[in-house]
Amino acid sequence: MTTGAIESGARALAGDPAPAAGGPRAAAGGSFAERLGALLEDADRVQQDAEARARALAAGQGDVVETMVSLSRAELSVQLVTQVRDRALEAYHEIMRMQV
Protein backbone atom coordinates (compact mmCIF):
# COMPACT_ATOMS: atom_id res chain seq x y z
CA MET A 1 0.00 0.00 0.00
CA THR A 2 1.25 3.41 -0.85
CA THR A 3 0.56 6.68 0.85
CA GLY A 4 -1.67 7.42 -2.13
CA ALA A 5 -3.76 4.39 -1.28
CA ILE A 6 -4.06 5.58 2.31
CA GLU A 7 -5.10 9.02 1.12
CA SER A 8 -7.62 7.61 -1.32
CA GLY A 9 -9.02 5.37 1.43
CA ALA A 10 -9.36 8.34 3.75
CA ARG A 11 -11.01 10.41 1.00
CA ALA A 12 -13.37 7.61 0.19
CA LEU A 13 -14.37 7.24 3.83
CA ALA A 14 -14.82 10.98 4.17
CA GLY A 15 -17.18 10.96 1.19
CA ASP A 16 -14.90 12.98 -1.09
CA PRO A 17 -15.54 11.74 -4.62
CA ALA A 18 -12.29 13.20 -5.97
CA PRO A 19 -10.39 10.40 -7.67
CA ALA A 20 -6.88 9.81 -6.44
CA ALA A 21 -3.89 8.33 -8.18
CA GLY A 22 -3.73 5.66 -5.45
CA GLY A 23 -5.53 2.98 -7.37
CA PRO A 24 -8.62 1.83 -9.13
CA ARG A 25 -10.53 1.10 -5.93
CA ALA A 26 -10.62 4.76 -4.95
CA ALA A 27 -12.43 5.73 -8.12
CA ALA A 28 -14.61 2.63 -8.27
CA GLY A 29 -17.05 3.80 -5.61
CA GLY A 30 -19.03 1.22 -3.76
CA SER A 31 -20.56 0.88 -0.37
CA PHE A 32 -18.98 1.82 2.92
CA ALA A 33 -18.40 -1.85 3.69
CA GLU A 34 -16.58 -2.38 0.39
CA ARG A 35 -14.41 0.65 0.95
CA LEU A 36 -13.66 -0.37 4.50
CA GLY A 37 -12.80 -3.87 3.34
CA ALA A 38 -10.45 -2.49 0.70
CA LEU A 39 -8.82 -0.25 3.29
CA LEU A 40 -8.29 -3.19 5.62
CA GLU A 41 -6.84 -5.32 2.82
CA ASP A 42 -4.44 -2.54 1.89
CA ALA A 43 -3.40 -2.08 5.52
CA ASP A 44 -2.80 -5.82 5.82
CA ARG A 45 -0.70 -5.78 2.65
CA VAL A 46 1.40 -2.91 3.98
CA GLN A 47 1.92 -4.75 7.27
CA GLN A 48 3.03 -7.91 5.50
CA ASP A 49 5.41 -5.95 3.29
CA ALA A 50 6.93 -4.19 6.31
CA GLU A 51 7.37 -7.50 8.13
CA ALA A 52 9.04 -9.06 5.10
CA ARG A 53 11.42 -6.12 4.76
CA ALA A 54 12.23 -6.22 8.48
CA ARG A 55 12.96 -9.94 8.27
CA ALA A 56 15.18 -9.40 5.25
CA LEU A 57 17.04 -6.63 7.01
CA ALA A 58 17.53 -8.81 10.09
CA ALA A 59 18.98 -11.48 7.82
CA GLY A 60 21.51 -9.00 6.49
CA GLN A 61 19.71 -8.20 3.25
CA GLY A 62 17.67 -5.23 2.18
CA ASP A 63 17.99 -1.51 2.63
CA VAL A 64 17.65 0.24 5.97
CA VAL A 65 15.94 3.30 4.50
CA GLU A 66 13.40 1.30 2.52
CA THR A 67 12.67 -0.81 5.58
CA MET A 68 12.15 2.25 7.77
CA VAL A 69 9.87 3.84 5.16
CA SER A 70 7.90 0.65 4.89
CA LEU A 71 7.57 0.40 8.69
CA SER A 72 6.40 4.02 8.83
CA ARG A 73 3.79 3.31 6.16
CA ALA A 74 2.61 0.31 8.13
CA GLU A 75 2.31 2.39 11.27
CA LEU A 76 0.33 5.07 9.43
CA SER A 77 -2.00 2.50 7.93
CA VAL A 78 -2.70 1.03 11.37
CA GLN A 79 -3.37 4.50 12.73
CA LEU A 80 -5.77 5.20 9.85
CA VAL A 81 -7.65 1.95 10.39
CA THR A 82 -7.84 2.65 14.11
CA GLN A 83 -9.21 6.13 13.49
CA VAL A 84 -11.83 4.79 11.09
CA ARG A 85 -12.84 2.15 13.63
CA ASP A 86 -13.10 4.75 16.39
CA ARG A 87 -15.21 7.06 14.23
CA ALA A 88 -17.51 4.25 13.14
CA LEU A 89 -17.95 3.14 16.74
CA GLU A 90 -18.63 6.71 17.80
CA ALA A 91 -21.26 7.06 15.06
CA TYR A 92 -22.86 3.79 16.16
CA HIS A 93 -23.07 5.02 19.75
CA GLU A 94 -24.58 8.31 18.57
CA ILE A 95 -27.25 6.46 16.64
CA MET A 96 -28.00 4.21 19.60
CA ARG A 97 -28.49 7.23 21.86
CA MET A 98 -31.06 8.79 19.54
CA GLN A 99 -34.57 8.79 20.84
CA VAL A 100 -37.10 7.40 18.45
C-alpha positions as CSV (number, residue, x, y, z in Angstrom):
1,M,0.0,0.0,0.0
2,T,1.3,3.4,-0.8
3,T,0.6,6.7,0.9
4,G,-1.7,7.4,-2.1
5,A,-3.8,4.4,-1.3
6,I,-4.1,5.6,2.3
7,E,-5.1,9.0,1.1
8,S,-7.6,7.6,-1.3
9,G,-9.0,5.4,1.4
10,A,-9.4,8.3,3.7
11,R,-11.0,10.4,1.0
12,A,-13.4,7.6,0.2
13,L,-14.4,7.2,3.8
14,A,-14.8,11.0,4.2
15,G,-17.2,11.0,1.2
16,D,-14.9,13.0,-1.1
17,P,-15.5,11.7,-4.6
18,A,-12.3,13.2,-6.0
19,P,-10.4,10.4,-7.7
20,A,-6.9,9.8,-6.4
21,A,-3.9,8.3,-8.2
22,G,-3.7,5.7,-5.5
23,G,-5.5,3.0,-7.4
24,P,-8.6,1.8,-9.1
25,R,-10.5,1.1,-5.9
26,A,-10.6,4.8,-4.9
27,A,-12.4,5.7,-8.1
28,A,-14.6,2.6,-8.3
29,G,-17.1,3.8,-5.6
30,G,-19.0,1.2,-3.8
31,S,-20.6,0.9,-0.4
32,F,-19.0,1.8,2.9
33,A,-18.4,-1.9,3.7
34,E,-16.6,-2.4,0.4
35,R,-14.4,0.6,1.0
36,L,-13.7,-0.4,4.5
37,G,-12.8,-3.9,3.3
38,A,-10.5,-2.5,0.7
39,L,-8.8,-0.3,3.3
40,L,-8.3,-3.2,5.6
41,E,-6.8,-5.3,2.8
42,D,-4.4,-2.5,1.9
43,A,-3.4,-2.1,5.5
44,D,-2.8,-5.8,5.8
45,R,-0.7,-5.8,2.6
46,V,1.4,-2.9,4.0
47,Q,1.9,-4.7,7.3
48,Q,3.0,-7.9,5.5
49,D,5.4,-5.9,3.3
50,A,6.9,-4.2,6.3
51,E,7.4,-7.5,8.1
52,A,9.0,-9.1,5.1
53,R,11.4,-6.1,4.8
54,A,12.2,-6.2,8.5
55,R,13.0,-9.9,8.3
56,A,15.2,-9.4,5.2
57,L,17.0,-6.6,7.0
58,A,17.5,-8.8,10.1
59,A,19.0,-11.5,7.8
60,G,21.5,-9.0,6.5
61,Q,19.7,-8.2,3.3
62,G,17.7,-5.2,2.2
63,D,18.0,-1.5,2.6
64,V,17.6,0.2,6.0
65,V,15.9,3.3,4.5
66,E,13.4,1.3,2.5
67,T,12.7,-0.8,5.6
68,M,12.2,2.2,7.8
69,V,9.9,3.8,5.2
70,S,7.9,0.6,4.9
71,L,7.6,0.4,8.7
72,S,6.4,4.0,8.8
73,R,3.8,3.3,6.2
74,A,2.6,0.3,8.1
75,E,2.3,2.4,11.3
76,L,0.3,5.1,9.4
77,S,-2.0,2.5,7.9
78,V,-2.7,1.0,11.4
79,Q,-3.4,4.5,12.7
80,L,-5.8,5.2,9.9
81,V,-7.6,2.0,10.4
82,T,-7.8,2.7,14.1
83,Q,-9.2,6.1,13.5
84,V,-11.8,4.8,11.1
85,R,-12.8,2.2,13.6
86,D,-13.1,4.7,16.4
87,R,-15.2,7.1,14.2
88,A,-17.5,4.3,13.1
89,L,-17.9,3.1,16.7
90,E,-18.6,6.7,17.8
91,A,-21.3,7.1,15.1
92,Y,-22.9,3.8,16.2
93,H,-23.1,5.0,19.8
94,E,-24.6,8.3,18.6
95,I,-27.2,6.5,16.6
96,M,-28.0,4.2,19.6
97,R,-28.5,7.2,21.9
98,M,-31.1,8.8,19.5
99,Q,-34.6,8.8,20.8
100,V,-37.1,7.4,18.4
